[in-house]
Structures are given as C-alpha cells and as structure tokens.
Amino acid sequence: MKDLAFVTGASGFVGSALARKLAAEGYSLRLAVRGSSKRDNLEGLKAQIVVADMRDRDALTRAMQGARCVFHAAADYRLWARDPSEIVRNNLEGTRAVMQAALVAGVERVVYTSSVATLKPHDDGTPADETSRHTQDSAIGSYKKSKLLAERLVERMVAEEGLPAVIVNPSMPIGPRDIKPTPTGRVIVEAALGRIPAFVDTGLNLVHVDDVAQGHLLALKRGRIGESYILGGQDAAFRDMVGAIAELAGRAAPRIGLPRKALFPLAYAAEAVARFTGKEPFITVDALKMAKYRMFFSSAKAERELGYSARPYRQALIDALAWFRMSGYLA
C-alpha cells in the first residue's frame, strides 16, 4: 500500500521519524506542519510541505486529496500548561478534524498515533496490555485525559462512520531528533548534565523512536481496523534509566532514593513559578501522581499480529545522547 502518504505533526519527534521511514520505503510524502513549527527535522527529506492547523478540517481535507493513507502523529504533548483545557482541546478537536477530513477525502487507511497514556498500569507492576483501559476518572492529568478522549472518538468513528483507522499506542519514545524535547527527552538531557542527583521508585517503558515509526508502517500494512497496538520497547526502573544515562555521559549515577510524597511541595512551588514564567516546570504534580505506578507495558499483541520488534533501550539512549550532543543540548 504505497503511493502518497499524508502525515500530520511531521516536524515533530515521532512524526519526523515516521516521515523518514516512509521515504525509505518508497512512499511519496505530503507533510502537514503548523506555520510556527521549526522544520529542522525535515531537512533532507523529499516531500511536499503543507501548512495546516490540525484543527482546521477544511484545510486538512484539501491537503489530503490524492493521499492513499493518513498518519495522524500530531499532538500537544505537554504534562503542564497554564490552561490545562488547552491540551484537551488541541488533542481532541485536532483528532476530530483529521478523522473527519480523512473520511471526506476518502483515504484507504488511517493510522492514529495514540499513546500508552490511555492505558492503566497494573497496581502490581506487571506489564499492562491493550485491555487495561483508563477511564476519565482514572486518567491522571490533562494530557492523559486528552489522549483518552481522542482515542475513544476514533473508536466511535470506526464503529459508527466506517472510518478505516488503526490505533497505535507508543510508550515513551527516545532517540534522535527530539527537538522540543519531549518530557522523556528532558529527563535524558538533565540526567546527562548531572542535574538529577536522586530518583523516585517508579518505572517506564522505553522504546527507540525509529522502532515506533516502523510499528506505524506495520500497522498500516497488517493492522486490523478498529484495533489498537502497543508499540513499546523495554520496561526499566527509573533508577536504572538515569543510571544508564549517567554512565553513557561519563558521570556518576545518582544513588539517593527519595520518597515520592516528599517532592510534592517542590512540584507545587515549581508550578507556581511556571504560571508566572510560562515555562513548563521540570517536576509537576501530575508527574508525581503518575510515578506511583510502574508504567510497564507489553507489546505482545503488536509482535504477534504485526511482526513488530524493538531494540534494547540502551541503544535508544546512545542514539538520543549522540543527537542531543551534536545539537548542542549538552554543551
């Protein structure tokens, strides 16, 4: 299923990795970016660039004309905002506009980039799969709520309007071209600079961004309409993650474990400052609430049905650090 692929969020972290993977597979590319987006991640790509807000259904419909497949990778990925409803509005209404445009344009297949944020981690720390679903009451923070609402919207449009969509749920992508950087990328940078002297007892599932991109292509080719697939890598304790980063950066690993509850006053203070500066705080109340759980996930369904696989997360850290260093983030 080749020819013309339309990608939203193409200048971002996951979107640019996806665009490069599509180009390597021989697809023609039409890439949607916002007018204010940096385009550094698109350098060297042979593609048609269109400027379109992901909430503008009419502009998106025009931009999708002639495309056989659509990848909706654009998202407002922030764990904090002065106005939290802005995150929900951007992700929900953006997804609605993209999916409606895809129906009007008559594309053959849509791959929607959701997130493991829509999935509820197990209380006992065992890996969760696609059946462990958050509700609006259990989802912590505006970002998780926004992705949950958007994913349920896609599912309804598949069932009620015949939207030919497959859903993928990446875990925590890391690797090159994390230009913003993402919240996980910020942890990598801060740990490499020696600014994370301690850790809390939590865990993440880490995956190379290029493996996530490959998983999108596999979902296009082999995914079942209406189904969701976790695109994860390896589970890792946060202590082990920051320890590996410190080792690769030539620094001493943090050895001090802090109780999560002791950090809440710092998080409240950081958010209070952020309301004045407008700069996202490094530690947030919602992040600490999430840290209660080991956010471990299983990609068994994607491995079984799509033929998906992921490299060790240490290699993803090596690639991420090399790019951050080359790009001046570690100066």
N, C-alpha and C positions, 0 to 999 in steps of 0.2 A: 504494500500500500504506500506508494511513493508519490511523486509529483510535488504539489505545492503544500507546504505546512505553514500554518499561521500560529505564531507564538506570542502570548502576552507576557509582560514582565521580562522581556528578552535581555534587557540591560542589567538585570539583577543577577544574584548569585546562582540560583538554580536555573533560571531562565537562560542565562548565557551558556551554562554547561550543556543544557538541552539543545540550544541552537547549534553549538559546535558538534554535538553528537549527530544531530540530524544532517548537518552539512557533510560530515564524514560518511554518512550512509547514502548520500546522493540526492537528498531532498532539495528542492528549491525552497527558499525561505522568504517569508514575509513577516517581519518582526515589528510588533507594536511596542512603542515606548511613550512615556509621557514627555511633554515638551521640556520639562525641567530636569529630566533624567540625564545623568552622566552616561556617555557612550563608550567609555574606555574598554569595557568588557566585550564590545562588538568589533574591536579593531581586528582587521584581517579577515573578517567574515564576508563572504559574497552573499549579500542579502538585500532585499528591498525593505527599507525602513519607513514605517508609517507612524505619525504622531497621533495618538488617540488615547483619551482618558478611558480607563476600563469601566467607567460607569456610563459612558455615552453609547447607548445601544445602537443608534443610527450610524454613528461613525464606525463602530465596530462591524456592523452589518456590511457597510460599503467596503471596509478593509478586508473582510473575509471572502469577498466574491472570487470564485475560482479556486478556493482552497479545498483540498480533499479532507484535511484533518486540522483540528484546532487543539492546541495545548494551552490551557489557562494556568500559567505559572505565576502570574502577578498576584501580589498580596501585600497587605500592610502588616509587616512582621515587626511589631513592637510589643514589648511587655509592659510599657508605661506610656501614657500620653496625658497632657493637661486635661484634655477632654476624652475620656475613655470611649464615649459613644462614637467618636470619630473612627476608631479602629473597627468597631462593629459595622458601622455604616459603609466604610470603604470595602471591607471584605464581603459583606452580604450583598450590597447593591452592585458591586463590581461583578461578582459571580452571576447575579441575576441577569445583568446586561449582557455579559459574554455568552451565557447559555441561550438567552432569547435570540441574540444575533446569530448564533450557530444554527438554531432552528430555522430562522428566516433565510439564511444563506444556503441552507440545505447541505451542510457538510456531512461527510460519511461517518466520521468518528470524532469524538471529543475525549481528550484525556484531561481530567480535572485534578490539579495538584492540591490535595487537602493536606492533612498533617496528622501525626500521631497525637496532636493536641486534642483531637476529637475522641480519643480512646482513653479509657480509665485504667490507670496502672493497678495491678493487683496489690492488695494490702500486705501480702506475704513476700513481695519482692520477686515472685516468679514472673516470667515474661508474659505479657498480655498479647492477645491476638485481636483480629478484626471483630470478634463477637463481644469484646469488653468495651461497651459504648458509654460515653459520658451522656448525662442529661444536662439541661441548662442549670439545674441546681448543683450538680457535682462538678461542673467545669469551673476551674479557678481562673479568674481574670478575663479581661475584655478580649484578648487575642484568642484564647481557647473558646470562649463563647462565640466569637465571630466565625471561627472556622467550623464550629459545630453547626451553627445556623446555616452557613453556606453549604456544608456537605448535605444536610437534610434537604435543603432546597434542591440540590442536584438530584438527589434520590427521588424526590417527588416529581420532578420534571421528567425523569426517566420513566416513572410509572404512569404518569398522567398525560404526558405530552409526547412521548416517544423520543425523547432526547437520547441520541446514541452515545452515551457517556460511560466511561470507565473512570473510577476514582483511584488515585494512588495516595498513600499516606507515608511520606518520608518521615524518618525520625529526626535526628539532629545532623544535618549535612555539614561537613567540614572539607576544606581543600582550597584550591586556588581560586582567585577572582572574587573573594568575599569582600567586595569593595566598600560596603557600608560601614563597618562589618555587621553581621548578624549578632544577636546576643551570644551565641556559642562562639563566634569568631572573636568577640570582645574578650571572652574568657581566655582564649588562646593567646591573644596579644598581651593581656595583662599578666598572665602566668609567665610568658616568655620574658617579660620585662622585670620579673621578680616582684610584682605588685600584689600577689596573692600569697600571703605568708601563712595562711591557715585554710582549713577546709571544714565543710559540714558533711555529715553522714548521709549522702544521697547518691544517686546513680543516674546515668544517661545511656541512651543507645546512640552510638556514633557511627556515621556512615560517610564514605567518600562521596562528594557531590557528583563525580563522574559516574559512580555506580547508580546514584539516584537518576541521573539522566538516562542511563542505559535502561533502567527499570521503566521509565516512561515509554521508551520505544517498544519494549516488550509488552507493555500494557496495550499499546496501540495495536500491535500485531496479534496478540494472543489473549488479551483480557476479555472477560465476559461483560457485556453491557449491564450496568447497574451494580456490578460487584466492586468491592474495594480491596486494595492490596497494600500491605505494609511494605515499604521499601526501607529496610533497616540494615544495620551492619552488626556491630558487636556491642554487647552490654558492658559497661565499665563503671566501677565506683568512681565518684568524683575525685577522691583522693588519688586513685591510680591515674586518672586522666591528667590532673595537674602535675603529678609526679613525672609522668612521661614527657610532658611539655617542658618541665624544668630540666630534665636530663638532656633532651634534644637541644635545648637552648644553652646548655653549659652552666646551669645554675643548680643550687641545692634545692631539693624537693621540700615543700612545706611539710612539717611534722606535727603541727599543732591542730588538734581537732576541737572545733567549737560547737557547743550546743546551739541548735537552730534558734531556740527561743531567745537566746541572749543577743541575737543580731537584730531582732525586730525594732528596738529603739533606733538603731543605726539606719535601718531601712526607712522608718518613718521620717527621720531627720533628712535623709538623702532625698526623699520625695518632696519634702517641704522646700528644700533648696531648689529642686528641679522646677517647681512651679514658678519660681521667680526667673530662673535662667533659661528655661525651655529645653535644657539639655537632659536627655534621658539618664537617670541615675544608674550607676553600676549595680547597685543592690536595691531590689524592690520588695515590697511586702508580698506581692503575689508570687514572686520567685521563691521566697522563703516558705510560703504556704505549699508550693509545688514540691519543694525539697523534702517535705515529709515523706514522699514516696520515692522508691527507686523506679525510675521511669524506664523499665526494661520491656522490650517488645520482641515478638517473634515474626520473622519473615517467611515462615514455613509455607504459607499459602502461596506467596509470590514465587518461592523457589519451586514449589510443586506444579503450579499451573502456568507460570510464565517462563520458567527456566532462569529465574533471577539468581544472582550471586553477588557477594560483596567482599572486597579485600579487607585485610585486618585494619583496624582503626589507626594503628601506629603509622601505617603508610600514609593514611589521610592526614595525620598530624604533620608528618615530614613534608608533604606537599603543601600544606597550609602555611607552615612556618617558612618554607622557601619562598613562597609568593609574598607573604607579609614582609619578609626581609627585603626582597627585591623591590617591593613597592614603597619602602620607607616607613612602614608602620613600627618597625623595631629599632629605629635609629635612636 
